[in-house]
Amino acid sequence: MAEKLALPLLLPNPPSPSKPLFPSHQRNPTTTTIPSSSPPIAPLLHDFLLHEHSNSNPNSKTPPQPHKLHIPAPIPRTRTRIGKSRDPNRGKPWSNHRLSAKGQQILNSLIDSKFVSSNLDQLLLQLYDTHKDVVGSGIESLSLDILGIIKGLGFYKKCDLALSVFEWVRNRDDCESILDGSVVAVLISMLGKEGRVSAAASLFHNLHKNGFELDVYAYTSLITACAGNGRYRDAMSVFNKMEEEGCKPTLITYNVILNVYGKMGMPWNKIMARVEGMKNAGIAPDSYTYNTLISCCRRGSLYGEAAEVFKEMKLAGFAPDKVTYNALLDVYGKSRRPKEAMEVLKEMEINGFSPSIVTYNSLISAYARDGLLEEAMELKTQMVEKGIEPDVFTFTTLFSGFEKAGKDESAMKVFEEMRSACCKPNICTFNALIKMHGNRGKFTEMMKVFEEINACKCAPDIVTWNTLLAVFGQNGMDSEVSGVFKEMKRAGFVPERDTFNTLISAYSRCGSFDQAMAVYKRMLEAGVTPDLSTYNAVLAALARGGLWEHSEKILSEMKDGRCKPNELTYSSLLHAYANGKQIERMCVLAEEIYTGEIEPHAVLLKTLILVCSKSDLLMETERAFLELRRKGFSPDITALNAMLAIYGRRQMVAKTNEILNFMNESGFTPSLTTYNSLMYMYSRSEDFERSERILREILEKGMKPDIISYNTVMYAYCRNGRMREASRILSEMRDSGIVPDAITYNTFVASYAGDSMFVEAVDVVRYMIKHGCRPNQNTYNSIVDWYCKLSRRDEANMFVNNLRNLDPHIPKEEEGRLLERIRNKWS
């Protein structure tokens, strides 16, 4: 695997106009085709930026066939920014005191419901005639009236009519002088607010091609239109072209492009380089700039950088406002630093800013993300006492926190409280429900929630699809991952950075490492800039393969300024060491966490519990668990399952019961992993029949046992000579749709050989080969080992010498290995 990892891991530079913005990749039948992360740029703007026409037609591809899952037809998407009113006018009446009396009269006629387009020429001629005889200021006053009329039409959402007015003026030879960049800027802004970016780009390009002088305001309006519709790379391309043309950006232009950098997840050093360029151009940042920079810190959890910007903002003489404090709170929330978030709240209140629902939601998110759910609930109580009613984001954040901790009952209580408060679920709520059911393996319930989205007049968003991809990925269902991805594209959704990150994680969880890396390469080819989440997804993929050397290289690259590592980065490195059997390295990293050289974050301590448990290091596992509790962090279901697993493997029943009691008292919902650990413990004990009773309990709860569940129960019966019961469980496993693996068959082979039933053992080997399951070293080891234990060396040698008759594809080296094993056992 390692030798295949020739990856271009360095972050690419922002898109440049010298290259195609949206390269058209040919469909390769052997690989997953992933389009670029934003819709194709308008063809005319593409021509303006590149001076060439694209021959590709993104709409000509045959849509993929529907996946086997029943997924309802999508509802067309609408982009609505959270907290923003759908009415851009905020209910204010139209007033423009710069319109002349005649101009106001013309505007009133245009917005009248009885107006017909055929009267446009007559109305505008009246306006022209009114101004043409005014000495000196006629052209100026006409220009102001045209601008005012176009603004007014935009206010009343008559964009097409505004365009018609503009075209009427533009097509008159004697009226060219009354149009300027301000009018163009207004029209482009108008089109952008309506989501008509392609129309805005076409207008811009046509004017540029015809020699119309486009100023900084027109450029800034187009950049803003692209950014406001999520087309960040298009916005970058327009900005680059603007600089090429020698048009100097204004403070507003820089503020918009810095916001785009933040949305694109650009590395912090590139963001700061742009700020320095702005300062060198003689443009000083304003309060909006500083607020934008703080917001840019959210995606990479750059709480230290956000604090520095906050400090610089004060030194520059700008007083933080409510937006500043809420943005800083959000950074600390996403960085899982609730204590620092509370300090910001105190400062905010001291400076006379009352916390809002946004403030409390950020604080609740900070505590919930860190597993401090009691504190999160206390904050909800506080906000209610202050007269602030929880909203859908409050309830959804709490629901997600309990779900992640494995407290399903508490999560559903939050959901019921939300309904009782007549708070209507939004798409974020549905996504959280999908995640909960999917994580518990309840796929039927999960898909019911998906169907309910449409019934509640909601529309699946990109997060919905990413959640489905993640759920199927973590359950190792690679065909479902591919199917959902096809459905997502068929529904008109274009993969974004988070989708690529999710696909990398999903395929690597399914064991498809090469496919995960192919997604990563395609992401770079599509011009999507990797961010911290991308690095962490790639590191997680490497960790599953135990590729610790490659993981260390990526960590070094991140530290060199590409991306600031966080707790998830180091968690993946711990997994890489554990899976690569680098126990010494793992323990060295653990010491760095315990001593505080690396911040002992809750996520890292929980990871230590998990990797030490998997490595069967009892003392180290208990130390990590005690450190987690000492730091005041709450263990989640994963950490508790790790403790159960190591105690269960060692038959430490009393300790196992302690963990189970703690889970019950704390409201944790046992997961399939919980039950599998218990089945494992009992399968090795005198009370082995209890394994099947636990299996029945899983089924009664509506959970779907996995192959580990069935293999564990079969082992319990086989090791006790109860082959009939083991065969019954095998039949039940097949009936449930789970295909037996080598471990399943090896359990039967070892059991028969241990009872000197070598004919039956060989029959099992023959059966597994016939059904496409290749025997492994353990299969044949168990047979020759038992021959040797029974002092039947000649029969062991005969078995190996005749093995090719049983397994024609067995390698010669395997035959030699087995003969050597017999010699060693005998000696």
N, C-alpha and C positions, 0 to 999 in steps of 0.2 A: 504493500500500500504506500509505503513512504516514498519509494522511487517514482510513484505516479504524481507526487505532489509538487509539480513544477508550476506553482501558482504565482500570478502577478499580484502579490499581496500589497504592494505599495498603493497608497491612495492616488487616484488620477487627479489631474488638475481640472478646474472647472471647464465646461465645454467652451470651445473656441470657435469663432465663426469660420475659421479656415478649414474646419472639418464639418461633415454633415451633422446636423443637430440630432436627427433621428434616423440613423442608418437602417436600411431595410435588410434584415437578415433572411437568407433563404431558408425555407423550412427543411429541416433535416429529419427524415423519418426515424432515425435512430436516437434522436435526442429530443428533449422537451423544448418546444419553442416558446420563448418568453418575450413578449414585446416590451418596448420601452415603458418607463414608468409614468409617462404623461402622454396625453393625446397628441397625434401628429400636429405639427405647427401648420398654420394656414398656408396653403401653397404659395400665395403671393408674397407673404412675409418671408417664407423660406427662400423664394427667388431673390427678394431684396437683400437678405442676409448673405446668401451664398453665391449670388449671380449665376445660378444654374437651376434648371428645373429637375424635379425628381421624377424618375420613370416608374417608381413603385406606386402601387395602389393598395393602401392598407385595407381597403374594403373588399378587395377581390378574393380574399382567402375564403375557402369553404369553412363555415363554422364547424367545430368539432361536434360529434354526435353526443346526445345527452348521456350522462352517466347513469348507471343502474339505479342510483338513489333517486327517489321521486322528489324533485325540487320544483316548487311552483314557479310560474313565469314571473320574472322580475318586475317590480314597479319602477318606472323611470326615476332616476336619482335627482335630487335637488340638493345643492350645496347651501347649507345655512350655518353660518358661524354661530357657535354657542354664545348665548347672551346677546346676540344682535337681533334687533327688531326686523321683521320682514318688511316694514315700511321705512325706507331710507329717509323719508321726510319727517319721521318722528311725529307725525300728526300736525306739523306746522303748516300754516297757510302760505301760499306762494306770494312773495312780495319782491319786486325788483324796482327800486326807485329810479334806476337809471334808464328805464324805458320811457320813451316819449309818449304823449297821449295817443298818437297815432299807432305807435308800436304796441301799446297795451290793447288798443282796439283790435289790431290785427291778431294779436295772440288770443284774445277772447273769441274771435271768430274761428280761429283754428282749433281751439279746444271744445268748441260748441259741438254737441252731439249731432247736429244737423249738417255739419260741414261735410262737403264732398270734395274729393281731391281735384276734380276738374276746375274748381274755383281758386286753386292755389296761385296760378299765374296772375289772375286778376287782382287778388289781394296784395300780392307782393309788388305788383306794378304801382298800386296805390301808395304803398309805403315808399317806393323809389321816387315817385313823382312828388311826394311831400317833401323829400329831402333834397332833390336835385337843384332846386332854385335857392337853397340856403347858401348865402355867400360865406366863404371861408370855412365854416364848420360842417358843411353838408355831408361830406364823406365820413367825417368822424362820427357824427350823430347817427348816420345810417348804419355804420359799423357797430355802434353800441346797441342799436335796436335789433340788428340781426343776431348779435351775440345774446341779447336778452331774450329774444323770441325762442332761440334754440335751447337756452337754459330752461325757459318756462315749459317748453314742450317736453323736455327731459323730466322736469318735476312732475308733470301730469302723465308720465310714462307713455309718451307718444314719440318713441324713438325713430320709427320709420318716417314719420312726418317731419321730424327735425332733420333727418338725412335728406329728405326731399327739398326742404328749404335751403339747405347747404348746397345741394346740387344745382338748384335754380340759380342761386347767386353765382356759383362757380362757372356756370355755362354762359353767363353774360359777359361779353368782352369789356363792357364799361363798368363792371362791378368787381373785377379781380382785386382791386386795391382795398376793398373793405373786408376781405377775409385775411385772418392772420392765424398764427399758431394757437392762440387762445381758443378760437372756435373749434379747431381740430382737437385740441385737448379735451374740451367739453364733450364733443361727440364720442371720442374714444372712451372716455370715462363712462359715458352713458351706456355704450355698448358693453363695456366690461361689467358694469353692474347687472346687466341683463344676461351675462354669461355668453355673450356673442363675441368671443375673442377672435374667431376667424374673420368675422365681418370687420372688426376693428383693424385687424392686421391688413386686410385687403384694402381698406380705405387708406391706411397709412402708406402702403406700398404704391398704390396708384398715384397718390399725391407726390410722393418722392420721385417716382419715375417721370412725372410730368413737370418736374422742376419747381414744385411748390416748396417754399422755404419752411422746413419743419424745425421748430425750436425745441429747447430743453423741456418745455411744458408738454409738448406733444409726445416726445420720447418717454417722459416720466409717466404720462397717462397710459401709454401702451405697456410699459413695464408693470405698472400697478394693475392693469387689467389682466395681464398674464398671471401675476402673482396672486391676485384675488380669486382666480379660478383654479389655483393649484398647479399651474403650468410654470413651475419654477425654472426649469432649464430654458424655456422659451424667454422668460424674463431676463435671465442671465445673458442670453444671446443678443437680445435687443440692447441691453446695457453695454455689452462689448462693442456692438456696432456703433452705438452712440459715441463711444470714446474714439473709435476709429475715424468717425466723421469729424472729429474735433469739436464736438458739442460738449461743453463742460457741464457736468452734473451739478445740481443744486443740493442743498441740505436735504430737501424732501426726497430727491432721487436716491441719495446715499442711504437715507433711513429705510426706504422701500427695499433697496438691494441688500441691506444688512438683515432685514427681516427674512428675505429670500434665502440668504446664507444659513440663517438659523433653521428655516424649514427644511432645507436640503441636508442639514446635518454636516455642514462644512467643518473641517478641523478648526479649533480655536485659533491656531496661529494664522490661518488664512483670513479669518474674520478680523483679527487684530491688524493684519497687514492692510486690509481694506480701510480700516479706521485711520491708520497712520497715513495712508495715501490721501484720505479726505482732509486730515489736518494739514498735511504738506501743501495741499491745494488752497489753504487759507480758509477752510470751512470748519468752524468750531462745532462740536457736538452740542445738541440741545437736550432737554429733558427726555424728549421722545427717543432720541438716539440711545441714551443710557438705559431707558426702559426696554428698548428693543434688544440691546446687548445682554441685559439680565435674562430676558426671555430666551435668547439664543443658548443660554447655559443649561436649559432644561433637558434637552435631548441627551446630552452626554453626562448628565449629573455633575456639572462643573460648579459645585457649590463654592469652592475656593475662588474661582474666577469671578463668579457672580458677586461675592463679597467684595472683591477688589474693585469691580465696576461701581458698586454701591458707594464705596469709600471715595472713589475718584469723582463720582457725581456730586457728592457733598463738597469736596474740595473745590470743584469748579463753580460752586455757588448756587447749585440747583437744589431746591428742597424736594425731597422725595414726596410723591403723592400716593394716593390709594392704589393706583395702577402699579407703581414701583414696588410698594410693600407686598401686594398680592403676587406680583411676578416673582419676587424674591422668596416668598413663602412657597410658591409652587416649585421653585428650584430645589429648596430644602426638602419639600415633600417627595419629589421624584428621586432625590438623592438619599432618601430614607434617613433623614436627620431631624427627627421631631423636636429635639431639645433646642436646636438653633432656630427652628421654625417658631417655637414659642417665644424665643427672645425677640424675634422680629415682630410678633404680635404685640408684645409689651411696648416696644419702641413706637409701634404704629399708634397705639392707644395714647401713649404719653404725648405724642405730637398732634393729638386731636382728631385722629381718623378712626371712626367707629368701624369695627370689623363687619364685613358684609357676609352674605351667603357664600360668595366666592372665597373669602378669607377662611371661613370655617371649613369649607369643602377641601381646601388645600391642606389645612391642618389635620383633618380627619384622614385624608389620603396618606399623609406622612406617617401617622400612627398605624393605620391599617396595613400599609405596605411593610412595616417593620414587625407585624404580628402583635402589636400592642393594642388589642381589640377592646379591652376594658377601658383604656384611656380614650380610644376613639369614640366609644359609646358615651363616655363622660362628657366629651366635647359636644356631642349631639345634644345632651341634656342642657349644657351651658347655653348653647345657641337658642334653644327653645325658651329658656328662662329669660333671655334677652329680647324675646319677641321675634326671633328669626325662625321661620318655619323651614324645616328640612325640605329640600327639593329632590327631584329624581336622581341628581348626581350624588347627593348625600346618601340616600338609601342604597344606590347601586354600588358606591364605594364600600360601604359597610358590608353589603352582601358579598362582594368579591373578596373582601378581607377574610370573612368567616369561611367562605368556600375554599380559599387557598390554604387556610389553616386546617381544613378537614373537618370543620364544624358545620355540617350540613343542616342540622336541626336549627342552630342559631341563625344560619343564613336564611332559611325559610321563614323564621320568625320575623326577620327584617323585611322580607318580601311581603309577608302578610300585613305587617304594620304599614308598609308603603301603600298597599291596596286599601287598608282601612282609612288611611289619611286621604283617600281619593287622589292619590298621586299617580298619574298615568305612567306606566313603564315606557321608556324610550328604547332606542335601538341598543344603547349601551347595556341596559338591563337585560334585554333578550340575549345579547352576546354573552353576558355573565352566566345566564341560565344554560345556554348551550355549552359553555365551558364546564360548568358543574356536572351536568349529565354526562358529557363526553368523558370527563376525567374519571367518572365512576363506571364507565363502560356501558352506560344506559343509552344506547344509540337510538332506540325507538323513541324514548322520551325526548332525546336531543332533537331529532328530526321533527317531532311534533311542535317543539318550540319554534323551529325554523319556519314551519308552515303557519304558526300563529302570528308571525311577524306581519305577513300580508293581511291576515284577518283583522289585525289591530291597526290597519292603515299606516303601517310603518314600511320602510323599505330596507332590505339588507344592505349594509354598507361594506366597505373594504375590510373593516375589522371583523364582520360576520364571517366572511369567506376565509380570512386569515385564521380565525378561531377554529373553523372546521378543519382547515389544513393542519393546524397544530394538534388538534385532538386525534385525528386519524394517524398523524405521524407518531405521536407518543405511544399509540397503541400498536405501532408496527404494521399498519394497514396501508402499504405503499400503493396498491391498486386504487384504493379509495382516495388517497392523496392526489394521484394523477387525475382521477375522475372529477373530484371537486375542482381542481385547477382548470380543467376543461370547461366545466359548468360556469365557473367564475368568468372566464373569458367570453363564453357564449352569452352571458347575461350583460355583457358590455363593460365589465370592469377591467381596467388596465392595471397590471401589477405595479405596486409602488415598492419603495425600499423595504417596508415592513413585510410585504408579501415575499420578496426574495429572501429576507432573513428567516421568515417562517418556513419557506420551502427548504432552505439549507438545513434547518433544524429537523424538519419533518423527515426528509430523506435519510439524514444521518441516523435518526432514531430507528428508522426502518432497516438499518444496516446497509443502505445504498450509499456508501461513502462516495463512490465515483460520481453518482448522480448529484449528490449534494455539492460537490466541487464543480460539476458542470454548470449548476445553477449559479454558483458564485462567479465563474468566468463569464457567463452570459450577462450577469448583472453589470460587470465592468464594461463589457462590450456595448451594453445598452446605454452607457454613459451615466449610470446611477452611482453616485458617490457612496462608498461604504461608510458606515458610522460605527459608533461603539457597539451597537447591537449586532452589526454585521460581523465585526471582529469576534464578539463573544459567541455568535452562532458558529463561525468557522472553528474557533477554539473548542467549542463543545463537540463538534464533529471529530476533531483531532483527538480529543480526550477519549471518546468512545473507542477509538482504535489504539489507545495507549501510546500515541505518537508524541511523547513528551518533549523530544528534541525540537520538533517543529513548533510545538506550543511555546517553548522557551524563545525561539527565534521571533515568533509573532509578538510575544510580550515585549521583547527588546525593541522591536520596531515601533510598537505603541508608545513606549517610554521615550523614544527619540523624537516625539512631538506629533506623531500621527493621530494619536487618540489617547486620552488619559484612562489607564486601566481602572476598573472599579471592582467591587466585591465579586461580581459574576465572573470577571476575568480570572481572578485568583481561584475561584471555585473550580473553574474548568481546568486550571493547571493542577489542582489537587486531584481531580478525577484522572487527568492524564498520567500523573505519577502512580496513582493507585492501579489503574488498568495496565500500565507498563511495568508493574511490579517494582517500581522504584521507591521502596518503602523508606529508605534513608532520606531521599530527597523530600518525600512527603512529610517526614517528621521534622526536617529542617525548616520547611515552609510553615509547618504548624507552630514551631517555636517562635518564628517571626510574628505570627498572629498573636500568640499568647503574650509576648513581650511588648506588643503594641507597635513594633516596627511597621507592620501592616495593620491597619485599623481592625480590631477584633469585631467586625460587624456580625450581626445575627446570622446573615446568610452564610458567612464563612464558617462560623462555629457549627451551624447545622450541616454544612458540607463535610466538615471534619468528622462529625458523628457518623455520617453516611459512609465516607471512604474508609474510616478506621474499622467500622463494622464489617464492610465488605472484605477488608483485608484480614479479618478475624483477629484484630488487635483489641482485646478486651479492655486492658488498662487505659489505652489511649482513647477508646470510645467513651469510657466512663469519665475520663478527664474532660473531654470536649463537652459532654453533657452537663457536667457540674459547672464548667466555665460559662456555659450558656445561661444556666440558672443564676449563677453568681452575678452576671452582668445585668440581670433583670429582664432578660429576653424570654419570651414564651416559646416553648418547643412547638413545632407544627407536626402534622401527621407523618411527614417523611422522617423527621428526627425520631419520633416515637417508634415508628416501624423499624428503623435501624436498630434501636435498642432491643426491641422484641426479637429481631432476627438473630442478633449475636447471643442473647440469653437463651433463645430457643435452640440454637445450634449446640449450645453447651449444656442443654438439659437443665438449665437453672430455672426451675419452675416457679420458685418463690419470687425471684426477681421479675420473671415474665408477668406474674400476677400483679406485682406492684405497678408495672407500666400499664397493664390493662385497667386496673382500678383508677389510676390517674386519668387515663383517657375517658373512662366513663364519668368520673366526677367533673371533668373539665368540659364535657360536652362534645368530645371528638367522635366523629362517625368513622367506624372501622372501614378501611378500604380493602380491596382484594389482596394487596400486599400484606395487610395485617393478618387476614385469614390464612394466607399461604404460609406465613411464618409459624402460626399456631399449628397448622397441619403438619409442617415439617417437624416440629418438636414432638408432637404425639406420634408421628409415624416411626420415630426411633425409640419410642418408649413401650412399656408393657401395655399401656392403654392405647394401642395402635388403632383400634377400631374407632376411636374418637375422631380420627382424621376424616372418615367418611361422614360422620355426624356434622362436622364443620362444613364439609362440602354441601350437604343438604341445606344447612343454614344459609349458605351463600345463595343457593338457588331460590330459596323461599323469599329472600330479600330482593329478588329480581335482578341480582347481579349475574354477570356471565363469567363462570370460571375460565381460566386460561389453561394452557397446556401444563404449566407448572402445577396447578391445582390437581389435575388428573394424574400426572406423573407421580406426585407425592403420595396420593392415596394408593395408587398401584404398587408403589414401593413398599408401603406399609403392609399390604397383604402379601406381596411376594416374599419379603424377608421373613415372614412368619409361615410360609408354606401354604398360604391360602390362594392357590392359583386360580380357582374357579371365580372367587370374588374379584381378583385382579382382572381376569378376562371380562367379567361383567362391566367393570369400570372402563375398560378399554373400549368395549362396544358402545357404552354410553358416550364416551368422548367422541368417537367417530360420528355417532348420530347427531351430536351437537355441531358438527361441521369442522372440528379440529383434527388436523392430520397428525398422526403419530410421528415423532421424530426419533433420532438415534437413541436418545436417553430412554424413551418409552420402551423400545425393543431391547436395549441393553439390560434394562431392569428384569425382563423376562429371561433373557439369555443367562444372566448371572445367577438368577434364582434356580433355573433348571440345572445348570452346571453344578451349583452348590449341593443339589440333591442327587448328583450322579446321573441325572437324566440328560445325557449328552445328545441322544438322538433328538429329543424334543428341543434342546438348545439349538442344534444345527437346523432344525425345521424352522425355528423363529428367524435365524439368519437368512435362510432361503426365502422366507416370506417377505422379509424387509427388503431384500434385493429386488425381488419380483415387483414390489410396489414402489420402487424408485427411491428408497432410502439407503444411502451408502453406509455400510458398516464402517466404524472408525476403530482406532487402536483399542479402545476399551471393550469393544465387542469381542474381539479375538483374545485379548488379554485375559478376560474372565474365564474363557474356556480352557486355555493352556494352563492358567494358574491353578484351576481346580484339578486338572489332570495331575499336575505336579504335587499338589497337596495330598492327593490320594495315592501318591507314589506310582503313578501310571505314566512314566516317562515315555515309554515306547509308543503308547497310544497318542500322547501329546505330539511326538515327532511325526507320527503317521497322519495326524489331523493336519499339521502344517504342510506336509509333503503333498497331500491330496487337496489342499485348500483351493487350488486353481480350478478344480472340478466344481467346487461350490461357488467360487467367486472368480470368474474368468478375467475380470479387470483388476485384480489385486496387483499392485506393483511388486516387482521382485525384491525391492528393498524391504517391503513389509514382511515378506516371507523370511528374509535373512534376520530381520529384527526379532521376529517371534522365535526362531531357532536359537538365537543368542539369549533370549529371555529364558527359554527352557533350560539352557546350559547353566545360566546364572542361578536360577531357582534350584536346580538340582544340586549344584555345588554348595 
